[in-house]
Amino acid sequence: CVPGYFAPHQDQHSKTAASSSSSSGSPTHWAGSINLNHLSSYPPDAGPISASPAAGVVCIGAAHWVVNYNVPLYTEDLKKARAVAKAVSTRGGGLAGVQAMALGHGPGVIEVATNLIDYGWIEHNHHTSQPSQPQGNSPNSHISTSDMEGAEASQLESQRSTTALRIPVLEGASPDDVQAAVEAAAMQQGLPAPGQGYVTNKMPWELLELAKQQLLQQS
């Protein structure tokens, strides 16, 4: 078990200082002004208050959701490709929530690699029900049918469980928006028509569908 630090943290500056002043860059040795036998100056968020010189500490961070969408340009003119990337990006006055850069991708191909960063999230409650168990012969056989139906409905309701899911909602540019913007910018630069772009990671709704299938299997 090793000390763990989570980011973002209220004392992020201190935690960053701890990281930078503790590591010597060696995979098995630590150096610096921090006493690894007692991390009271930089108490970890989890785990022991001391660190092994061999194992060190673990730092875990999280970032907002990013979708990577790349569009190939059939050119070796890096200057024009960079102009296309700039025209598409938010910083260059292009689409909202888009970071873009031009990267070589083999002979005769430069890709406009984009990060789509404007995804928001909404809460959605997913309801599941546990299958009812057979009750056998009931001692309350004298209870009326309507009363039994009411009792069964109440029992089923008590067996229902609610799981909160966070559903991604696109607030900025979509992959289709990026594709259209790259095509327009490439035409302005006198470049050939770009190829079809592709997503390099799973889209949020794809991950949501996987989570939904897992919940259905557990219900």
PLY file of the C-alpha trace (Angstrom):
ply
format ascii 1.0
element vertex 219
property float x
property float y
property float z
element edge 218
property int vertex1
property int vertex2
end_header
0.00 0.00 0.00
1.41 3.41 -0.97
0.28 6.97 -0.19
-2.15 8.35 -2.75
-2.75 11.92 -3.89
-5.83 12.88 -5.88
-6.10 15.90 -8.18
-7.64 18.41 -8.38
-6.98 19.13 -4.71
-7.65 22.13 -2.48
-3.94 22.34 -1.84
-2.97 21.61 -5.43
0.03 23.94 -5.38
1.48 22.17 -2.37
0.84 18.74 -3.87
2.54 19.77 -7.10
5.48 21.07 -5.11
5.63 17.77 -3.27
5.73 15.87 -6.53
8.36 18.05 -8.15
10.64 18.20 -5.13
10.36 14.52 -4.24
11.10 12.75 -7.50
14.63 12.39 -8.71
13.53 11.02 -12.05
14.77 7.55 -11.15
12.16 4.76 -11.20
13.39 3.34 -7.88
14.89 6.25 -5.94
13.46 9.39 -4.43
15.27 12.54 -3.36
14.44 15.99 -2.13
13.44 17.93 0.95
10.42 15.81 1.91
10.76 13.26 4.68
9.33 10.11 3.07
9.12 8.41 6.45
6.51 10.91 7.55
4.54 12.93 4.98
2.99 15.31 7.50
4.00 18.33 5.41
2.02 16.91 2.45
-0.52 14.48 3.95
-1.83 12.04 1.33
-5.52 11.74 0.47
-5.36 7.98 1.01
-2.99 5.35 2.28
-0.19 5.46 4.85
1.53 8.61 6.09
4.93 7.31 5.03
6.35 6.24 1.67
8.80 3.54 0.74
11.90 4.89 -1.08
11.43 2.09 -3.63
7.66 2.40 -4.20
7.16 6.13 -3.63
3.62 7.53 -3.91
0.85 7.38 -6.49
-0.85 10.47 -7.95
-4.24 10.16 -9.65
-5.74 12.99 -11.68
-8.87 13.49 -13.77
-9.74 15.78 -16.64
-12.91 16.75 -18.44
-14.05 14.44 -21.21
-12.15 14.84 -24.48
-13.08 13.33 -27.84
-10.19 12.96 -30.29
-11.17 13.45 -33.94
-8.54 13.42 -36.69
-8.97 14.43 -40.33
-6.33 13.50 -42.96
-5.08 16.11 -45.43
-3.44 14.74 -48.56
-0.54 17.13 -48.68
3.02 17.56 -47.46
2.65 21.31 -47.10
2.88 21.66 -43.33
2.40 25.43 -43.43
-0.97 25.12 -45.16
-1.98 22.23 -42.91
-1.24 24.36 -39.86
-3.34 27.13 -41.35
-6.24 24.68 -41.68
-5.81 23.54 -38.08
-5.75 27.11 -36.85
-8.89 28.00 -38.82
-10.74 25.09 -37.19
-9.63 25.73 -33.60
-11.33 27.93 -31.06
-8.10 29.86 -30.50
-7.92 30.63 -34.22
-11.48 31.95 -34.30
-13.01 28.69 -35.52
-15.33 26.23 -33.82
-16.31 26.32 -30.15
-14.60 23.82 -27.87
-11.98 22.66 -30.38
-8.23 22.35 -29.98
-6.37 21.51 -33.20
-2.88 20.94 -34.54
-1.31 19.57 -37.73
0.76 16.40 -37.42
2.59 14.40 -40.06
0.98 11.01 -40.64
3.09 9.28 -43.23
4.17 10.11 -46.76
1.87 12.64 -48.39
-0.50 12.85 -45.42
-0.79 15.42 -42.64
-3.59 15.04 -40.13
-5.54 17.81 -38.46
-5.73 16.30 -34.98
-8.47 17.82 -32.84
-9.65 17.60 -29.25
-13.35 18.26 -28.75
-13.51 19.47 -25.19
-16.95 21.03 -24.77
-18.91 18.13 -23.30
-21.25 18.76 -20.40
-23.00 16.19 -18.21
-26.53 15.74 -16.89
-27.72 13.36 -14.20
-30.05 10.53 -15.23
-31.60 8.05 -12.80
-31.61 4.48 -14.09
-34.16 2.21 -12.38
-33.65 -1.53 -12.04
-35.83 -4.17 -10.35
-34.77 -7.35 -8.64
-36.71 -10.44 -9.78
-39.27 -11.52 -7.22
-38.66 -14.81 -5.46
-41.32 -17.55 -5.46
-43.21 -17.45 -2.17
-44.67 -20.99 -2.13
-47.90 -21.62 -0.22
-48.82 -18.45 1.59
-50.38 -18.65 5.06
-52.44 -15.58 4.12
-54.55 -17.40 1.53
-57.66 -15.72 2.94
-56.44 -12.27 1.73
-58.42 -10.94 -1.22
-57.00 -10.80 -4.74
-56.99 -6.99 -4.75
-55.12 -6.90 -1.46
-52.57 -9.39 -2.81
-52.06 -7.30 -5.95
-51.49 -4.21 -3.82
-48.99 -6.05 -1.63
-47.12 -7.40 -4.65
-46.93 -3.93 -6.19
-45.55 -2.55 -2.92
-43.01 -5.37 -2.75
-41.87 -4.78 -6.32
-41.49 -1.07 -5.66
-39.33 -1.80 -2.62
-37.13 -4.03 -4.76
-36.48 -1.29 -7.29
-33.07 0.33 -7.09
-31.93 3.57 -8.62
-28.51 4.17 -10.13
-27.45 7.71 -11.04
-25.82 7.92 -14.46
-24.05 10.94 -15.86
-24.99 11.38 -19.51
-22.72 13.44 -21.78
-24.28 16.34 -23.61
-22.44 17.98 -26.49
-22.18 21.72 -25.93
-19.52 22.60 -28.51
-18.54 21.39 -31.95
-19.27 17.81 -33.04
-17.10 15.57 -35.25
-19.39 16.43 -38.19
-18.81 20.15 -37.52
-15.05 19.59 -37.50
-15.17 17.60 -40.71
-17.07 20.35 -42.50
-14.77 23.08 -41.14
-11.61 21.21 -42.20
-13.02 20.68 -45.69
-13.86 24.38 -46.03
-10.47 25.52 -44.70
-8.62 23.06 -46.95
-10.45 24.42 -49.98
-9.47 27.97 -49.01
-5.83 26.84 -48.84
-6.07 25.23 -52.28
-5.56 21.72 -50.87
-7.18 18.52 -52.16
-10.39 17.37 -50.50
-9.61 15.94 -47.06
-10.29 12.33 -46.20
-12.99 11.18 -43.83
-12.06 11.86 -40.23
-12.21 9.29 -37.46
-12.56 9.19 -33.69
-9.56 7.68 -31.92
-11.32 6.93 -28.63
-14.82 5.80 -27.68
-17.52 8.44 -27.78
-19.33 9.22 -24.51
-22.59 7.67 -25.70
-20.74 4.48 -26.63
-19.42 4.20 -23.09
-22.90 5.01 -21.78
-24.37 2.17 -23.83
-21.76 -0.23 -22.44
-22.62 0.88 -18.89
-26.32 0.48 -19.61
-25.81 -3.07 -20.89
-23.86 -3.94 -17.75
-26.64 -2.56 -15.54
-29.25 -4.56 -17.45
-27.21 -7.72 -16.97
-27.02 -7.06 -13.24
-30.74 -6.32 -12.86
0 1
1 2
2 3
3 4
4 5
5 6
6 7
7 8
8 9
9 10
10 11
11 12
12 13
13 14
14 15
15 16
16 17
17 18
18 19
19 20
20 21
21 22
22 23
23 24
24 25
25 26
26 27
27 28
28 29
29 30
30 31
31 32
32 33
33 34
34 35
35 36
36 37
37 38
38 39
39 40
40 41
41 42
42 43
43 44
44 45
45 46
46 47
47 48
48 49
49 50
50 51
51 52
52 53
53 54
54 55
55 56
56 57
57 58
58 59
59 60
60 61
61 62
62 63
63 64
64 65
65 66
66 67
67 68
68 69
69 70
70 71
71 72
72 73
73 74
74 75
75 76
76 77
77 78
78 79
79 80
80 81
81 82
82 83
83 84
84 85
85 86
86 87
87 88
88 89
89 90
90 91
91 92
92 93
93 94
94 95
95 96
96 97
97 98
98 99
99 100
100 101
101 102
102 103
103 104
104 105
105 106
106 107
107 108
108 109
109 110
110 111
111 112
112 113
113 114
114 115
115 116
116 117
117 118
118 119
119 120
120 121
121 122
122 123
123 124
124 125
125 126
126 127
127 128
128 129
129 130
130 131
131 132
132 133
133 134
134 135
135 136
136 137
137 138
138 139
139 140
140 141
141 142
142 143
143 144
144 145
145 146
146 147
147 148
148 149
149 150
150 151
151 152
152 153
153 154
154 155
155 156
156 157
157 158
158 159
159 160
160 161
161 162
162 163
163 164
164 165
165 166
166 167
167 168
168 169
169 170
170 171
171 172
172 173
173 174
174 175
175 176
176 177
177 178
178 179
179 180
180 181
181 182
182 183
183 184
184 185
185 186
186 187
187 188
188 189
189 190
190 191
191 192
192 193
193 194
194 195
195 196
196 197
197 198
198 199
199 200
200 201
201 202
202 203
203 204
204 205
205 206
206 207
207 208
208 209
209 210
210 211
211 212
212 213
213 214
214 215
215 216
216 217
217 218
